[in-house]
Amino acid sequence: MRMRHLIVFIGGLLFGFGLAFGGMSKQEIVLSFLQLKDLGLLLLLGGSAFVTALTINLVPKILKRPLLGGEFKRRKRMLSKRTIIGAIIFGVGWGISGQCPGSAWASLGVGNIPVIIGIASMFIGAYIMGRLFT
Amino acid sequence: MFPLGIFPYIVGGILIGIGVSFIYIITGLHATQSSFFSTTLSYFSKIPYFQQKQYLNSRGWRITFAVGVILGALVYTLTLSPEGFFTTSVQWWRLALGGLLVGFGTRLSKGCTSGHGISGLGSLSTTSLYAVVTFLVVGILTAMIVQALGVVP
């Protein structure tokens, strides 16, 4: 259990370092991407998805199970109206603020303190969702 | 198309992919982001939605993961970052309103840029592909409209 936390923590360090290195911790860079002035974040998304795709699709052919036990599963979600309506609402919020959940944490790490407002709001939004769709 | 070059974006993306892969190979977990909000709310809310077994089982490591992300970005700021600490000038009401919609929308959609975008696409999930295309198109349209309305910054 303690080992699992350590591994998740180290992976999180890499994730946060990569987000900051790629500029996603700055709302200005995210917004300039969404305004199609700088398409760099497409490379960041593509690069991270590509490396992850290699891992998820190739590693289970070499290793029977994760090193700490359990099993390798793909991330599967059923397609529903909620998937798309949720993605639309997320897209509007993303376009207004230049924030998404992961990048908001990375923002805190680069000292981008106003994003605390965004994180508090994300909690409220997630709470309303859980309340309405229990 | 790439006024800041492509180097930081490609390196950043590969580092994120390595982080997600590292966790997957050793633990089998999909290290995604937006679930954090629902799983952490399970500590404070008795609403059945937040008390789902999968949320209770993952709420511990998701907090560890978020702390790792914050500190990883801090390490970058203190080491390789050319300009050091950064503060956005995007107005507070945009952060607040946008954050509210991001929190609601990602949980309704069951994924965000990382859940659908990295782990979902990495799993070759068509559901995630539809979600990613949707939030990219809507995000671009929204940012363009906000800009056209003269909201700066």
Chai-1 contact restraints between the chains, C-beta under 6 A:
chainA,res_idxA,chainB,res_idxB,connection_type,confidence,min_distance_angstrom,max_distance_angstrom,comment,restraint_id
A,R4,B,T27,contact,1.0,0.0,6.0,A-B,restraint_1
A,H5,B,T64,contact,1.0,0.0,6.0,A-B,restraint_2
A,I7,B,I26,contact,1.0,0.0,6.0,A-B,restraint_3
A,I7,B,T27,contact,1.0,0.0,6.0,A-B,restraint_4
A,V8,B,I23,contact,1.0,0.0,6.0,A-B,restraint_5
A,V8,B,W61,contact,1.0,0.0,6.0,A-B,restraint_6
A,V8,B,T64,contact,1.0,0.0,6.0,A-B,restraint_7
A,V8,B,F65,contact,1.0,0.0,6.0,A-B,restraint_8
A,F9,B,T64,contact,1.0,0.0,6.0,A-B,restraint_9
A,F9,B,G68,contact,1.0,0.0,6.0,A-B,restraint_10
A,G11,B,G19,contact,1.0,0.0,6.0,A-B,restraint_11
A,G11,B,F22,contact,1.0,0.0,6.0,A-B,restraint_12
A,G11,B,I23,contact,1.0,0.0,6.0,A-B,restraint_13
A,G11,B,A31,contact,1.0,0.0,6.0,A-B,restraint_14
A,G12,B,F65,contact,1.0,0.0,6.0,A-B,restraint_15
A,G12,B,G68,contact,1.0,0.0,6.0,A-B,restraint_16
A,G12,B,V69,contact,1.0,0.0,6.0,A-B,restraint_17
A,L13,B,G68,contact,1.0,0.0,6.0,A-B,restraint_18
A,L13,B,G72,contact,1.0,0.0,6.0,A-B,restraint_19
A,L14,B,L15,contact,1.0,0.0,6.0,A-B,restraint_20
A,L14,B,I18,contact,1.0,0.0,6.0,A-B,restraint_21
A,L14,B,G19,contact,1.0,0.0,6.0,A-B,restraint_22
A,F15,B,I16,contact,1.0,0.0,6.0,A-B,restraint_23
A,F15,B,G19,contact,1.0,0.0,6.0,A-B,restraint_24
A,F15,B,V69,contact,1.0,0.0,6.0,A-B,restraint_25
A,G16,B,V69,contact,1.0,0.0,6.0,A-B,restraint_26
A,G16,B,G72,contact,1.0,0.0,6.0,A-B,restraint_27
A,G16,B,A73,contact,1.0,0.0,6.0,A-B,restraint_28
A,F17,B,L15,contact,1.0,0.0,6.0,A-B,restraint_29
A,F17,B,G72,contact,1.0,0.0,6.0,A-B,restraint_30
A,F17,B,V75,contact,1.0,0.0,6.0,A-B,restraint_31
A,F17,B,Y76,contact,1.0,0.0,6.0,A-B,restraint_32
A,G18,B,G12,contact,1.0,0.0,6.0,A-B,restraint_33
A,G18,B,L15,contact,1.0,0.0,6.0,A-B,restraint_34
A,G18,B,I16,contact,1.0,0.0,6.0,A-B,restraint_35
A,A20,B,A73,contact,1.0,0.0,6.0,A-B,restraint_36
A,A20,B,Y76,contact,1.0,0.0,6.0,A-B,restraint_37
A,F21,B,P8,contact,1.0,0.0,6.0,A-B,restraint_38
A,F21,B,V11,contact,1.0,0.0,6.0,A-B,restraint_39
A,F21,B,G12,contact,1.0,0.0,6.0,A-B,restraint_40
A,F21,B,Y76,contact,1.0,0.0,6.0,A-B,restraint_41
A,G22,B,P8,contact,1.0,0.0,6.0,A-B,restraint_42
A,G22,B,Y9,contact,1.0,0.0,6.0,A-B,restraint_43
A,G22,B,G12,contact,1.0,0.0,6.0,A-B,restraint_44
A,S25,B,A73,contact,1.0,0.0,6.0,A-B,restraint_45
A,K26,B,F86,contact,1.0,0.0,6.0,A-B,restraint_46
A,Q27,B,T88,contact,1.0,0.0,6.0,A-B,restraint_47
A,Q27,B,V90,contact,1.0,0.0,6.0,A-B,restraint_48
A,L31,B,A143,contact,1.0,0.0,6.0,A-B,restraint_49
A,L34,B,G139,contact,1.0,0.0,6.0,A-B,restraint_50
A,L34,B,I140,contact,1.0,0.0,6.0,A-B,restraint_51
A,L34,B,A143,contact,1.0,0.0,6.0,A-B,restraint_52
A,Q35,B,A143,contact,1.0,0.0,6.0,A-B,restraint_53
A,Q35,B,Q147,contact,1.0,0.0,6.0,A-B,restraint_54
A,D38,B,P3,contact,1.0,0.0,6.0,A-B,restraint_55
A,L39,B,M1,contact,1.0,0.0,6.0,A-B,restraint_56
A,G40,B,F2,contact,1.0,0.0,6.0,A-B,restraint_57
A,G40,B,Y9,contact,1.0,0.0,6.0,A-B,restraint_58
A,L43,B,I6,contact,1.0,0.0,6.0,A-B,restraint_59
A,L43,B,Y9,contact,1.0,0.0,6.0,A-B,restraint_60
A,L43,B,I10,contact,1.0,0.0,6.0,A-B,restraint_61
A,L44,B,Y9,contact,1.0,0.0,6.0,A-B,restraint_62
A,L44,B,G12,contact,1.0,0.0,6.0,A-B,restraint_63
A,L44,B,G13,contact,1.0,0.0,6.0,A-B,restraint_64
A,L45,B,G117,contact,1.0,0.0,6.0,A-B,restraint_65
A,G47,B,I10,contact,1.0,0.0,6.0,A-B,restraint_66
A,G47,B,G13,contact,1.0,0.0,6.0,A-B,restraint_67
A,G47,B,I14,contact,1.0,0.0,6.0,A-B,restraint_68
A,S48,B,G13,contact,1.0,0.0,6.0,A-B,restraint_69
A,S48,B,I16,contact,1.0,0.0,6.0,A-B,restraint_70
A,S48,B,G17,contact,1.0,0.0,6.0,A-B,restraint_71
A,S48,B,I118,contact,1.0,0.0,6.0,A-B,restraint_72
A,A49,B,I118,contact,1.0,0.0,6.0,A-B,restraint_73
A,A49,B,L121,contact,1.0,0.0,6.0,A-B,restraint_74
A,A49,B,G122,contact,1.0,0.0,6.0,A-B,restraint_75
A,V51,B,I14,contact,1.0,0.0,6.0,A-B,restraint_76
A,V51,B,G17,contact,1.0,0.0,6.0,A-B,restraint_77
A,T52,B,G17,contact,1.0,0.0,6.0,A-B,restraint_78
A,T52,B,V20,contact,1.0,0.0,6.0,A-B,restraint_79
A,T52,B,I118,contact,1.0,0.0,6.0,A-B,restraint_80
A,T52,B,G122,contact,1.0,0.0,6.0,A-B,restraint_81
A,A53,B,G122,contact,1.0,0.0,6.0,A-B,restraint_82
A,T55,B,S21,contact,1.0,0.0,6.0,A-B,restraint_83
A,T55,B,Y24,contact,1.0,0.0,6.0,A-B,restraint_84
A,I56,B,G122,contact,1.0,0.0,6.0,A-B,restraint_85
A,I56,B,S123,contact,1.0,0.0,6.0,A-B,restraint_86
A,V59,B,I25,contact,1.0,0.0,6.0,A-B,restraint_87
A,P66,B,I26,contact,1.0,0.0,6.0,A-B,restraint_88
A,P66,B,T27,contact,1.0,0.0,6.0,A-B,restraint_89
A,P66,B,G28,contact,1.0,0.0,6.0,A-B,restraint_90
A,L67,B,I26,contact,1.0,0.0,6.0,A-B,restraint_91
A,L68,B,I26,contact,1.0,0.0,6.0,A-B,restraint_92
A,L68,B,T27,contact,1.0,0.0,6.0,A-B,restraint_93
A,G70,B,G28,contact,1.0,0.0,6.0,A-B,restraint_94
A,F72,B,G28,contact,1.0,0.0,6.0,A-B,restraint_95
A,R74,B,S123,contact,1.0,0.0,6.0,A-B,restraint_96
A,R75,B,H30,contact,1.0,0.0,6.0,A-B,restraint_97
A,R75,B,S119,contact,1.0,0.0,6.0,A-B,restraint_98
A,R75,B,G120,contact,1.0,0.0,6.0,A-B,restraint_99
A,R75,B,S123,contact,1.0,0.0,6.0,A-B,restraint_100
A,K76,B,S125,contact,1.0,0.0,6.0,A-B,restraint_101
A,R77,B,K110,contact,1.0,0.0,6.0,A-B,restraint_102
A,R77,B,T127,contact,1.0,0.0,6.0,A-B,restraint_103
A,L79,B,T127,contact,1.0,0.0,6.0,A-B,restraint_104
A,R82,B,L108,contact,1.0,0.0,6.0,A-B,restraint_105
A,T83,B,S109,contact,1.0,0.0,6.0,A-B,restraint_106
A,T83,B,T127,contact,1.0,0.0,6.0,A-B,restraint_107
A,T83,B,A131,contact,1.0,0.0,6.0,A-B,restraint_108
A,I84,B,T134,contact,1.0,0.0,6.0,A-B,restraint_109
A,G86,B,G105,contact,1.0,0.0,6.0,A-B,restraint_110
A,G86,B,L108,contact,1.0,0.0,6.0,A-B,restraint_111
A,G86,B,S109,contact,1.0,0.0,6.0,A-B,restraint_112
A,A87,B,S109,contact,1.0,0.0,6.0,A-B,restraint_113
A,A87,B,A131,contact,1.0,0.0,6.0,A-B,restraint_114
A,A87,B,T134,contact,1.0,0.0,6.0,A-B,restraint_115
A,A87,B,F135,contact,1.0,0.0,6.0,A-B,restraint_116
A,I88,B,T134,contact,1.0,0.0,6.0,A-B,restraint_117
A,I88,B,V138,contact,1.0,0.0,6.0,A-B,restraint_118
A,I89,B,L101,contact,1.0,0.0,6.0,A-B,restraint_119
A,I89,B,F104,contact,1.0,0.0,6.0,A-B,restraint_120
A,I89,B,G105,contact,1.0,0.0,6.0,A-B,restraint_121
A,F90,B,V102,contact,1.0,0.0,6.0,A-B,restraint_122
A,F90,B,G105,contact,1.0,0.0,6.0,A-B,restraint_123
A,F90,B,T106,contact,1.0,0.0,6.0,A-B,restraint_124
A,F90,B,S109,contact,1.0,0.0,6.0,A-B,restraint_125
A,F90,B,F135,contact,1.0,0.0,6.0,A-B,restraint_126
A,G91,B,F135,contact,1.0,0.0,6.0,A-B,restraint_127
A,G91,B,V138,contact,1.0,0.0,6.0,A-B,restraint_128
A,G91,B,G139,contact,1.0,0.0,6.0,A-B,restraint_129
A,V92,B,L101,contact,1.0,0.0,6.0,A-B,restraint_130
A,V92,B,T142,contact,1.0,0.0,6.0,A-B,restraint_131
A,G93,B,G98,contact,1.0,0.0,6.0,A-B,restraint_132
A,G93,B,L101,contact,1.0,0.0,6.0,A-B,restraint_133
A,G93,B,V102,contact,1.0,0.0,6.0,A-B,restraint_134
A,G93,B,G105,contact,1.0,0.0,6.0,A-B,restraint_135
A,W94,B,G139,contact,1.0,0.0,6.0,A-B,restraint_136
A,G95,B,G139,contact,1.0,0.0,6.0,A-B,restraint_137
A,G95,B,T142,contact,1.0,0.0,6.0,A-B,restraint_138
A,G95,B,A143,contact,1.0,0.0,6.0,A-B,restraint_139
A,I96,B,R94,contact,1.0,0.0,6.0,A-B,restraint_140
A,I96,B,L97,contact,1.0,0.0,6.0,A-B,restraint_141
A,I96,B,G98,contact,1.0,0.0,6.0,A-B,restraint_142
A,S97,B,R94,contact,1.0,0.0,6.0,A-B,restraint_143
A,S97,B,L95,contact,1.0,0.0,6.0,A-B,restraint_144
A,S97,B,G98,contact,1.0,0.0,6.0,A-B,restraint_145
A,Q99,B,G98,contact,1.0,0.0,6.0,A-B,restraint_146
A,Q99,B,G99,contact,1.0,0.0,6.0,A-B,restraint_147
A,C100,B,C112,contact,1.0,0.0,6.0,A-B,restraint_148
A,C100,B,T113,contact,1.0,0.0,6.0,A-B,restraint_149
A,P101,B,Q33,contact,1.0,0.0,6.0,A-B,restraint_150
A,P101,B,S34,contact,1.0,0.0,6.0,A-B,restraint_151
A,P101,B,C112,contact,1.0,0.0,6.0,A-B,restraint_152
A,G102,B,Q33,contact,1.0,0.0,6.0,A-B,restraint_153
A,G102,B,S114,contact,1.0,0.0,6.0,A-B,restraint_154
A,W105,B,A66,contact,1.0,0.0,6.0,A-B,restraint_155
A,W105,B,V69,contact,1.0,0.0,6.0,A-B,restraint_156
A,W105,B,I70,contact,1.0,0.0,6.0,A-B,restraint_157
A,A106,B,V69,contact,1.0,0.0,6.0,A-B,restraint_158
A,A106,B,A73,contact,1.0,0.0,6.0,A-B,restraint_159
A,L108,B,I70,contact,1.0,0.0,6.0,A-B,restraint_160
A,G109,B,I70,contact,1.0,0.0,6.0,A-B,restraint_161
A,G109,B,A73,contact,1.0,0.0,6.0,A-B,restraint_162
A,G109,B,L74,contact,1.0,0.0,6.0,A-B,restraint_163
A,V110,B,A73,contact,1.0,0.0,6.0,A-B,restraint_164
A,V110,B,T77,contact,1.0,0.0,6.0,A-B,restraint_165
A,V110,B,F86,contact,1.0,0.0,6.0,A-B,restraint_166
A,G111,B,F85,contact,1.0,0.0,6.0,A-B,restraint_167
A,N112,B,F86,contact,1.0,0.0,6.0,A-B,restraint_168
A,N112,B,T87,contact,1.0,0.0,6.0,A-B,restraint_169
A,N112,B,T88,contact,1.0,0.0,6.0,A-B,restraint_170
A,P114,B,T88,contact,1.0,0.0,6.0,A-B,restraint_171
A,P114,B,L95,contact,1.0,0.0,6.0,A-B,restraint_172
A,I117,B,W92,contact,1.0,0.0,6.0,A-B,restraint_173
A,I117,B,L95,contact,1.0,0.0,6.0,A-B,restraint_174
A,I117,B,A96,contact,1.0,0.0,6.0,A-B,restraint_175
A,G118,B,L95,contact,1.0,0.0,6.0,A-B,restraint_176
A,G118,B,G99,contact,1.0,0.0,6.0,A-B,restraint_177
A,S121,B,A96,contact,1.0,0.0,6.0,A-B,restraint_178
A,S121,B,G99,contact,1.0,0.0,6.0,A-B,restraint_179
A,S121,B,L100,contact,1.0,0.0,6.0,A-B,restraint_180
A,M122,B,F37,contact,1.0,0.0,6.0,A-B,restraint_181
A,M122,B,G99,contact,1.0,0.0,6.0,A-B,restraint_182
A,M122,B,V102,contact,1.0,0.0,6.0,A-B,restraint_183
A,M122,B,G103,contact,1.0,0.0,6.0,A-B,restraint_184
A,F123,B,F37,contact,1.0,0.0,6.0,A-B,restraint_185
A,I124,B,L100,contact,1.0,0.0,6.0,A-B,restraint_186
A,G125,B,L100,contact,1.0,0.0,6.0,A-B,restraint_187
A,G125,B,G103,contact,1.0,0.0,6.0,A-B,restraint_188
A,G125,B,F104,contact,1.0,0.0,6.0,A-B,restraint_189
A,A126,B,F37,contact,1.0,0.0,6.0,A-B,restraint_190
A,A126,B,S38,contact,1.0,0.0,6.0,A-B,restraint_191
A,A126,B,G103,contact,1.0,0.0,6.0,A-B,restraint_192
A,A126,B,R107,contact,1.0,0.0,6.0,A-B,restraint_193
A,Y127,B,L41,contact,1.0,0.0,6.0,A-B,restraint_194
A,I128,B,F104,contact,1.0,0.0,6.0,A-B,restraint_195
A,M129,B,F104,contact,1.0,0.0,6.0,A-B,restraint_196
A,M129,B,R107,contact,1.0,0.0,6.0,A-B,restraint_197
A,M129,B,L108,contact,1.0,0.0,6.0,A-B,restraint_198
A,G130,B,I47,contact,1.0,0.0,6.0,A-B,restraint_199
A,G130,B,Y49,contact,1.0,0.0,6.0,A-B,restraint_200
A,G130,B,F50,contact,1.0,0.0,6.0,A-B,restraint_201
A,T134,B,I47,contact,1.0,0.0,6.0,A-B,restraint_202
A,T134,B,P48,contact,1.0,0.0,6.0,A-B,restraint_203
A,T134,B,Y49,contact,1.0,0.0,6.0,A-B,restraint_204
